[in-house]
């Protein structure tokens, strides 16, 4: 019996295509590398022929799975962090039977390494008796790109891909670009990233948005040069949110593009190979609050406050609601986003939004202490731990970011938002008329 051609699904094809020009795994993989697995045939691996329990045998799909898993084992030692292999082709002959309770062995031998595609000869044995043989091809993929493409394809299958699209910044393997609104200092493989518009309470404008995206892209491309990231703000605020004064001058399309890039950047924090520690030295409102809770760990001073005040301006948060909900729960997320009032760092710690509250004079020192502890951890294990924890969160926050932005833009076009902007500029309470 011959089983031909596992066709690549779209998510696998996209992930392979997007990495085909990258360095191929770790060195040492060559023709002749062998992977082996041994199973005991149980009731979940068999098929009963003709309804006769005496003719209960190891099924062909499970034999193929044994061969595939053996090939996967052969490649496992050569994969980089975040890589996995998927089967893309199989051609198998099932030539012998094995009964329930039998011990079966899978053997996969590499015959060719073609970039990120690896060819195998595969066999299955019951004891020393050959019961199956053939060929198999596996491809190396990036797990995070598979996830992103699954999210994108799932949205397309639902017919809402125009509203809900996965986002991904591209890694920059080159030099860090020149920056004006952000300062980056690297010491002992710890990068301190400081939002640097203190006169505007580090409000996020167009330039800072692009520069922060550039920094994140550079960090993605330098996992060994930088092992830990500290994110903080210059002056007396962490980040007061979006630059509302600048927002008034933007067209709707420009505001949409800006919000999408901001969402993409904050969401990419979890894709960084480095742990990100937010050092919240003052108010973290709106985009600043999202930036803080997008980090992996958060330290805050006693005077720091956290808030999602967008509703007071006439629109919902433009991104990050699902992440906030996963941290503090639905009821508290609703309170923050619907009431628009800030909470203290003490309450933020009680709610799970902050890991530790420290004195202002100790914030940077405590951040470096945690960074040094993380540097002492095994690098690959630390990266995998971060990846797996965020992977367990599922795809909802990634999908919801796009929905958040679209809802924000819809509301931004309404009269209440225009009243909110005018009230902000005039430093008066808004008088909303919407029903």
C-alpha positions in Angstrom: 0.0 0.0 0.0 1.3 3.5 -0.9 0.3 6.7 0.9 1.5 9.7 -1.1 1.8 13.4 -0.5 0.9 15.2 2.6 0.3 18.5 0.9 1.6 21.5 2.9 -1.2 23.4 4.5 -1.1 27.2 4.0 0.3 28.0 7.4 3.2 25.5 7.0 3.9 26.7 3.5 4.1 30.4 4.6 6.3 29.5 7.6 8.7 27.6 5.4 8.8 30.2 2.7 9.4 33.0 5.1 12.5 31.2 6.6 14.0 29.6 3.5 16.8 32.1 3.2 17.8 31.9 6.9 20.6 29.9 8.4 19.7 26.2 8.4 19.4 25.0 12.0 22.5 24.0 14.0 25.6 22.5 12.3 26.2 18.7 12.3 23.1 17.4 10.5 24.1 15.2 7.6 23.1 12.2 5.6 23.3 9.1 7.8 21.8 10.7 10.9 19.3 8.3 12.4 16.2 8.7 14.6 14.5 5.8 16.4 11.3 5.3 18.4 9.8 2.2 20.1 6.1 1.8 20.8 3.9 -0.9 22.3 0.8 -1.3 20.2 -2.3 -0.5 22.2 -6.0 -0.3 21.6 -5.8 3.3 20.2 -3.3 2.2 17.5 -5.3 -0.7 15.9 -8.0 -1.5 13.4 -10.2 -4.6 13.5 -10.6 -6.2 10.1 -14.0 -7.6 9.1 -15.3 -7.2 12.6 -13.3 -10.2 13.8 -11.3 -9.3 17.0 -8.8 -12.0 16.0 -7.8 -9.7 13.1 -6.9 -6.7 15.1 -3.7 -5.1 13.7 -1.5 -2.1 13.9 -3.1 0.4 11.6 -1.4 2.0 8.6 -2.0 5.6 9.8 -0.3 4.8 13.1 2.6 3.1 11.4 3.1 6.2 9.3 2.9 8.3 12.5 5.6 6.1 14.1 7.9 6.7 11.1 7.2 10.4 11.1 7.9 10.7 14.8 11.2 8.8 14.3 12.3 11.3 11.7 11.3 14.1 14.0 13.5 12.6 16.8 16.4 12.5 14.4 16.1 16.3 13.8 15.4 17.4 17.3 19.0 17.9 18.5 19.7 20.2 15.5 16.9 22.6 15.9 17.3 26.2 17.1 15.1 27.7 19.8 11.6 28.3 18.3 12.1 25.8 15.4 10.1 22.7 14.8 9.7 20.2 11.9 6.6 19.3 10.0 6.0 16.4 7.6 5.5 17.6 4.0 5.6 14.3 2.0 5.3 10.6 2.8 5.4 7.5 0.5 4.9 4.3 2.5 4.4 0.6 1.8 2.6 -1.4 4.6 4.0 -4.9 4.1 3.4 -6.8 7.3 1.1 -7.0 10.3 1.6 -6.4 14.0 -1.0 -7.3 16.6 -2.1 -5.5 19.8 0.5 -5.7 22.5 3.4 -6.1 20.0 6.5 -4.0 20.3 7.1 -1.9 17.1 10.1 0.1 16.2 10.5 3.1 13.8 13.7 4.0 12.1 14.3 7.1 10.1 17.6 7.7 8.3 18.5 11.1 6.7 19.4 10.7 3.0 19.6 14.3 2.0 19.7 17.8 3.6 18.2 20.4 1.1 18.2 23.7 3.0 15.3 23.5 5.4 13.9 20.3 3.8 15.3 16.9 5.0 14.7 13.6 3.2 14.5 10.3 4.9 14.4 6.6 4.3 11.9 5.2 6.9 11.2 1.7 8.1 8.9 0.1 10.7 9.7 -3.2 12.4 7.8 -5.7 14.7 10.7 -7.2 16.5 13.2 -7.8 13.7 10.5 -8.3 11.1 10.0 -5.4 8.6 6.4 -4.4 8.4 6.7 -1.1 6.5 9.1 1.0 4.5 9.3 4.1 2.3 10.4 7.7 2.1 9.5 10.8 4.0 10.3 14.6 3.8 10.2 17.0 6.7 10.7 20.8 6.7 12.0 23.1 9.4 9.6 25.9 10.4 9.4 28.7 12.9 6.7 27.9 15.5 5.8 31.6 16.0 5.3 32.0 12.3 3.1 28.9 12.1 1.0 30.4 14.9 0.7 33.8 13.2 -0.4 32.1 9.9 -2.9 29.9 11.7 -4.4 33.1 13.3 -4.5 34.7 9.9 -6.0 31.7 8.1 -8.5 31.1 10.8 -9.7 34.7 10.4 -9.9 34.2 6.6 -11.9 31.0 7.1 -14.4 33.0 9.2 -14.6 35.7 6.5 -13.3 38.4 8.7 -9.6 38.5 7.7 -9.8 42.1 6.6 -10.6 43.1 10.2 -8.5 40.4 12.1 -5.1 39.9 10.7 -2.0 38.6 12.5 0.8 41.1 12.9 4.6 40.6 12.8 7.6 42.9 12.8 10.6 41.7 10.9 13.9 41.0 12.6 16.7 43.5 11.9 20.1 41.7 11.9 22.0 44.9 11.1 22.8 48.0 13.1 20.5 49.9 15.5 19.2 53.0 13.6 19.6 56.5 14.8 17.0 57.5 17.3 15.7 60.8 18.6 12.8 60.0 20.9 14.2 56.8 22.4 17.6 56.2 24.1 19.1 52.7 24.1 22.0 51.8 26.3 23.5 48.3 26.3 25.6 47.1 29.2 26.6 43.5 29.9 24.0 42.3 27.4 21.3 44.2 29.2 19.5 46.8 27.0 17.9 49.8 28.8 15.3 51.3 26.4 14.2 54.7 27.6 11.2 56.6 26.1 12.7 60.1 25.9 10.1 62.8 25.4 10.1 64.0 29.1 8.6 67.5 28.2 5.5 65.6 26.8 5.5 63.0 29.6 6.9 60.6 27.0 3.6 60.7 25.0 3.8 58.4 22.0 3.9 60.4 18.7 4.4 59.2 15.1 8.2 59.4 15.4 8.4 57.5 18.7 6.0 54.8 17.3 8.3 54.2 14.3 11.5 54.3 16.5 10.1 51.9 19.0 9.2 49.5 16.2 12.7 49.8 14.9 14.2 49.0 18.4 11.9 46.0 18.7 12.9 44.8 15.3 16.6 45.2 16.2 16.1 43.3 19.4 14.4 40.5 17.5 17.6 40.2 15.4 20.1 40.2 18.2 19.1 37.5 20.8 22.7 36.9 21.8 24.0 40.5 21.9 21.1 41.4 24.2 19.7 38.9 26.7 17.4 41.1 28.8 15.5 44.4 28.1 14.6 47.1 30.6 11.9 49.5 29.4 11.4 52.8 31.2 10.7 56.5 30.7 12.7 59.7 31.1 11.6 62.3 33.6 8.6 62.0 35.9 6.3 59.8 33.7 6.7 56.3 32.2 4.4 57.2 29.3 1.3 59.4 29.3 -0.2 57.6 26.3 -0.7 58.7 22.7 0.2 62.3 21.8 -3.4 63.6 21.6 -2.3 67.0 20.3 -0.7 65.3 17.3 -3.6 62.9 16.9 -5.9 65.9 16.2 -3.9 66.7 13.0 -3.9 63.2 11.6 -6.3 61.9 8.9 -8.4 58.9 9.7 -6.2 56.7 7.5 -3.0 58.0 9.1 -4.5 57.4 12.6 -5.5 53.9 11.6 -2.0 53.1 10.2 -0.4 54.6 13.4 -2.6 52.5 15.7 -1.9 49.3 13.7 1.9 49.9 14.0 1.6 50.6 17.7 -0.4 47.4 18.2 2.1 45.5 16.2 5.0 46.8 18.2 3.5 46.2 21.7 2.3 42.7 20.6 5.9 41.9 19.4 7.2 42.3 23.0 6.1 38.7 23.6 7.9 37.5 20.5 11.2 39.0 21.7 13.7 36.3 22.7 14.7 38.5 25.6 12.7 38.9 28.8 11.3 42.4 28.9 11.1 44.2 32.3 9.0 47.4 32.5 10.4 49.9 35.1 7.3 52.1 35.6 8.7 55.3 37.1 5.5 57.4 36.9 2.1 57.5 35.2 1.5 54.8 32.6 -1.7 55.7 30.8 -3.3 54.4 27.6 -0.5 53.4 25.2 1.9 53.6 28.2 -0.2 51.2 30.2 -0.3 48.8 27.2 3.5 49.1 26.8 4.0 48.2 30.5 1.7 45.2 30.6 3.0 44.0 27.3 6.3 43.4 29.1 7.0 40.1 30.8 7.6 41.6 34.2 6.7 45.0 35.7 8.3 46.9 38.6 6.7 50.2 39.6 7.4 53.0 42.1 5.0 53.8 44.9 3.8 56.9 43.1 3.3 55.2 39.7 -0.3 55.0 38.4 -1.8 52.8 35.7 -4.8 53.8 33.6 -6.8 53.3 30.4 -8.4 56.7 30.0 -9.4 56.6 26.3 -13.1 56.4 27.1 -12.9 59.9 28.5 -11.8 61.2 25.1 -14.6 59.4 23.3 -13.1 56.1 22.0 -12.2 52.7 23.3 -8.6 51.5 23.7 -7.0 51.0 20.3 -5.2 47.8 21.2 -4.3 45.5 24.1 -7.7 44.8 25.8 -7.4 41.0 25.6 -3.9 41.2 27.2 -5.1 43.4 30.0 -8.0 41.0 30.6 -5.7 38.0 30.8 -3.7 39.8 33.5 -6.4 41.3 35.7 -9.6 39.5 34.8 -12.7 40.7 32.9 -14.3 42.6 35.8 -11.2 44.7 36.5 -10.4 45.2 32.9 -13.9 46.5 32.4 -13.5 48.9 35.3 -10.2 50.3 34.0 -11.5 50.7 30.4 -15.1 51.8 31.1 -14.4 54.2 34.0 -11.1 55.6 32.7 -9.8 56.2 36.2 -6.2 55.4 37.1 -5.2 52.9 39.8 -2.3 53.1 42.2 0.8 50.9 41.9 -0.3 49.2 45.1 -3.7 48.3 43.7 -2.0 47.3 40.4 0.1 44.8 42.3 -3.0 43.5 44.1 -4.7 43.0 40.8 -1.7 41.2 39.2 -0.7 44.0 36.9 2.6 44.7 38.7 5.1 42.2 40.1 6.8 44.5 42.6 6.5 48.0 44.0 9.8 49.7 45.0 11.1 53.1 46.1 11.7 55.5 43.2 15.4 55.8 44.0 15.7 51.9 43.9 13.8 51.3 40.7 16.7 51.1 38.2 18.9 49.2 40.6 16.2 46.7 41.3 15.6 46.3 37.6 19.3 45.5 37.0 19.2 43.1 39.9 16.4 41.1 38.2 18.2 41.4 34.9 21.4 39.9 36.3 19.4 37.0 37.8 17.8 36.4 34.4 21.3 36.5 32.8 22.4 33.7 35.1 19.6 31.4 33.8 20.2 29.0 30.9 19.6 31.1 27.8 17.8 28.6 25.7 15.6 27.4 28.6 14.7 31.0 29.4 13.7 31.7 25.8 11.6 28.6 25.6 9.9 29.3 28.9 8.9 32.8 27.7 7.7 31.4 24.4 5.7 28.6 25.9 4.0 30.8 28.5 2.9 33.3 25.8 1.9 30.4 23.5 -0.4 29.0 26.2 -2.3 32.3 26.0 -3.6 31.3 22.6 -4.4 33.4 19.6 -7.2 35.6 20.9 -5.0 38.5 22.0 -3.3 38.5 18.6 -6.6 38.5 16.7 -8.2 41.0 19.1 -5.5 43.7 18.5 -6.9 44.2 15.0 -10.5 44.3 16.2 -9.5 46.8 19.0 -8.0 49.2 16.4 -10.9 49.0 14.0 -13.4 49.8 16.9 -11.1 52.7 17.9 -11.1 54.1 14.4 -14.9 53.8 14.0 -15.4 55.8 17.2 -12.7 58.3 16.3 -14.8 59.4 13.3 -17.9 60.1 15.5 -18.9 63.5 16.9 -18.2 62.4 20.5 -14.6 61.8 19.8 -14.3 65.2 18.1 -15.8 66.7 21.2 -13.3 64.8 23.4 -10.4 66.0 21.3 -11.7 69.6 21.5 -12.2 69.3 25.2 -8.7 68.0 25.7 -7.2 70.9 23.8 -9.3 73.4 25.8 -8.6 71.6 29.1 -12.3 71.4 29.9 -14.6 68.4 30.6 -16.1 66.8 27.5 -19.8 67.1 26.8 -20.7 63.9 25.0 -24.0 63.9 23.1 -24.0 60.4 21.6 -26.9 58.0 22.3 
